[in-house]
Amino acid sequence: MQTSDPHYREAAAAEAAMAETYGHWQPKPGDRVRCPRAFGGGYQEGVIACPDLRGWLVDTPEGRLSMFTDELERL
């Protein structure tokens, strides 16, 4: 792909912005995270238990929940 291609430049800028916003953190079991509550809205803290089919299982006060990576915030 050529760097003079406007689509290439747009994709490169988007990738750089995402890396700056989300970083390169990869969750792993035992990490403390903040995640959405299952009921009532808001957020709660939890601990990553293990990988799931499409994300991660997180132990929270509401029980073990399945979360996508983009729903997790490292504490």
SULKA-V977615 format. One record per residue. RES is the residue in one letter. PHI is phi in radians with two decimals (NA if undefined). NEAR is the number of other ideal C-beta (glycine too) atoms within 10 Angstrom. D_LAST is the distance of its C-alpha to the last C-alpha in Angstrom with 2 decimals. Layout:
# SULKA-V977615
RES&PHI&NEAR&D_LAST ; RES&PHI&NEAR&D_LAST
This chain:
# SULKA-V977615
M&NA&8&38.47 ; Q&-1.53&7&39.74 ; T&-1.29&7&37.60 ; S&-1.46&7&40.15 ; D&-1.25&10&39.34 ; P&-1.06&7&37.56 ; H&-1.19&9&35.60 ; Y&-1.10&12&34.29 ; R&-1.11&12&33.24 ; E&-1.15&10&31.51 ; A&-1.13&12&29.60 ; A&-1.13&12&28.62 ; A&-1.14&10&27.39 ; A&-1.13&10&25.33 ; E&-1.11&10&23.76 ; A&-1.14&10&22.97 ; A&-1.15&10&21.42 ; M&-1.16&10&19.21 ; A&-1.12&10&18.07 ; E&-1.21&8&17.37 ; T&-1.31&7&15.49 ; Y&-1.71&11&13.54 ; G&1.18&9&13.71 ; H&-2.01&5&14.62 ; W&-1.25&11&11.51 ; Q&-1.99&7&12.93 ; P&-1.04&16&11.13 ; K&-2.56&10&12.75 ; P&-0.94&11&13.51 ; G&1.71&9&11.53 ; D&-1.21&16&8.02 ; R&-1.44&11&5.64 ; V&-2.40&20&5.19 ; R&-1.92&14&6.62 ; C&-2.50&20&10.24 ; P&-1.14&14&13.68 ; R&-1.25&13&15.86 ; A&-1.29&12&18.93 ; F&-2.30&6&21.33 ; G&1.54&6&21.77 ; G&1.34&6&19.20 ; G&1.61&7&16.00 ; Y&-2.26&12&12.48 ; Q&-2.54&15&11.18 ; E&-1.63&13&8.49 ; G&-2.78&24&9.52 ; V&-2.24&13&9.88 ; I&-1.19&22&11.53 ; A&-1.58&15&15.14 ; C&-2.95&12&17.09 ; P&-1.17&13&18.21 ; D&-2.04&15&20.31 ; L&-0.97&6&23.30 ; R&-2.10&9&21.59 ; G&-3.07&17&17.86 ; W&-2.45&23&15.78 ; L&-1.63&16&16.38 ; V&-2.12&27&13.51 ; D&-1.43&13&14.39 ; T&-2.26&18&13.87 ; P&-1.05&8&16.12 ; E&-1.53&14&18.32 ; G&1.99&9&18.86 ; R&-1.54&12&18.06 ; L&-2.00&20&17.47 ; S&-1.63&13&18.04 ; M&-2.27&21&15.72 ; F&-1.39&11&16.29 ; T&-1.02&13&13.92 ; D&-1.27&8&14.10 ; E&-1.56&16&12.94 ; L&-1.73&20&9.42 ; E&-2.20&13&6.45 ; R&-1.22&11&3.82 ; L&-1.80&10&0.00
